[in-house]
Amino acid sequence: MYPWCLKYRVRLMAFNSPLITGDRGITPADLIFACQVCAEEPLGGIGWVDKLRILSLNRNPAKFEALLKAFSGYALIHDWPKFWEQDGKKSGGDNGVPWPLAIVANLIASGIPEQRAWEMPECQAIWLNSVFAMRKGAELKIMTPEEEAFMASEAAAAASTSAKEKTD
């Protein structure tokens, strides 16, 4: 597979893939299809090899879960910038343009060649889009790694306190 990029996200959005939409449970067939899209394999009917893979994953839920986790790691969403919420301010909102297309358009307008904008790793595209938007005057506040770690430790402490209170 190639690096996860906006091109693959849009393709899977077009097929209403639950790996993107989250609107239904993910099946082994969904995962195999997503891998085919990301490997840029020709799409078509399910061959006998794919049928065997689907059967194998249906019979081995632990392996299926491990592969889902691996696909999630492949998408690198955990590497996206984390933004501070700003009181009283709205995000860009829904203007009818799918957000991946808005990011690609911003990258192209900022001088990135179109093919590169579609095919660079998605987390890189998100970071560049954020920096380009800040350069144009957008009021974005990105958390530092230290701030992210502090927020995670605070959330863990709150969860621990909540769990203790339930057992008492």
Contacts in CASP RR format, 6 or more apart in sequence:
PFRMAT RR
TARGET T0000
AUTHOR 0000-0000-0000
METHOD contacts of the structure
MODEL  1
MYPWCLKYRVRLMAFNSPLITGDRGITPADLIFACQVCAEEPLGGIGWVD
KLRILSLNRNPAKFEALLKAFSGYALIHDWPKFWEQDGKKSGGDNGVPWP
LAIVANLIASGIPEQRAWEMPECQAIWLNSVFAMRKGAELKIMTPEEEAF
MASEAAAAASTSAKEKTD
1 35 0 8 1.000
1 38 0 8 1.000
1 39 0 8 1.000
1 74 0 8 1.000
2 8 0 8 1.000
2 38 0 8 1.000
2 39 0 8 1.000
2 40 0 8 1.000
2 119 0 8 1.000
3 119 0 8 1.000
3 120 0 8 1.000
3 121 0 8 1.000
3 122 0 8 1.000
4 38 0 8 1.000
4 74 0 8 1.000
4 75 0 8 1.000
4 76 0 8 1.000
4 121 0 8 1.000
4 122 0 8 1.000
5 118 0 8 1.000
5 119 0 8 1.000
5 120 0 8 1.000
5 121 0 8 1.000
5 122 0 8 1.000
5 125 0 8 1.000
6 100 0 8 1.000
6 103 0 8 1.000
6 104 0 8 1.000
6 117 0 8 1.000
6 118 0 8 1.000
6 122 0 8 1.000
6 125 0 8 1.000
7 118 0 8 1.000
7 119 0 8 1.000
8 37 0 8 1.000
8 38 0 8 1.000
9 20 0 8 1.000
9 100 0 8 1.000
9 122 0 8 1.000
10 98 0 8 1.000
10 100 0 8 1.000
10 101 0 8 1.000
11 37 0 8 1.000
12 19 0 8 1.000
12 20 0 8 1.000
12 34 0 8 1.000
12 37 0 8 1.000
13 20 0 8 1.000
13 21 0 8 1.000
13 98 0 8 1.000
13 100 0 8 1.000
15 33 0 8 1.000
15 37 0 8 1.000
16 23 0 8 1.000
17 30 0 8 1.000
17 33 0 8 1.000
17 34 0 8 1.000
18 24 0 8 1.000
18 25 0 8 1.000
18 26 0 8 1.000
18 27 0 8 1.000
18 30 0 8 1.000
19 26 0 8 1.000
19 30 0 8 1.000
19 31 0 8 1.000
19 34 0 8 1.000
19 71 0 8 1.000
26 68 0 8 1.000
27 54 0 8 1.000
28 53 0 8 1.000
28 54 0 8 1.000
28 57 0 8 1.000
28 58 0 8 1.000
28 64 0 8 1.000
29 46 0 8 1.000
29 50 0 8 1.000
29 54 0 8 1.000
31 57 0 8 1.000
31 64 0 8 1.000
31 67 0 8 1.000
31 68 0 8 1.000
31 71 0 8 1.000
32 50 0 8 1.000
32 53 0 8 1.000
32 54 0 8 1.000
32 57 0 8 1.000
33 43 0 8 1.000
34 71 0 8 1.000
35 71 0 8 1.000
36 43 0 8 1.000
37 43 0 8 1.000
38 74 0 8 1.000
46 54 0 8 1.000
56 63 0 8 1.000
57 63 0 8 1.000
57 64 0 8 1.000
57 67 0 8 1.000
58 64 0 8 1.000
75 122 0 8 1.000
76 121 0 8 1.000
76 122 0 8 1.000
76 123 0 8 1.000
77 122 0 8 1.000
77 123 0 8 1.000
79 123 0 8 1.000
80 123 0 8 1.000
80 126 0 8 1.000
80 127 0 8 1.000
81 126 0 8 1.000
81 127 0 8 1.000
81 130 0 8 1.000
81 142 0 8 1.000
81 143 0 8 1.000
82 142 0 8 1.000
82 143 0 8 1.000
82 148 0 8 1.000
83 130 0 8 1.000
83 140 0 8 1.000
83 141 0 8 1.000
83 142 0 8 1.000
83 143 0 8 1.000
84 141 0 8 1.000
84 142 0 8 1.000
84 143 0 8 1.000
86 139 0 8 1.000
86 141 0 8 1.000
89 139 0 8 1.000
95 102 0 8 1.000
97 105 0 8 1.000
103 117 0 8 1.000
103 125 0 8 1.000
103 126 0 8 1.000
103 129 0 8 1.000
104 114 0 8 1.000
104 117 0 8 1.000
104 118 0 8 1.000
104 125 0 8 1.000
106 129 0 8 1.000
106 132 0 8 1.000
106 133 0 8 1.000
107 116 0 8 1.000
107 117 0 8 1.000
107 120 0 8 1.000
107 125 0 8 1.000
107 128 0 8 1.000
107 129 0 8 1.000
107 132 0 8 1.000
108 114 0 8 1.000
108 117 0 8 1.000
110 128 0 8 1.000
110 132 0 8 1.000
112 120 0 8 1.000
112 128 0 8 1.000
117 125 0 8 1.000
120 128 0 8 1.000
130 140 0 8 1.000
130 142 0 8 1.000
133 140 0 8 1.000
134 140 0 8 1.000
143 151 0 8 1.000
END
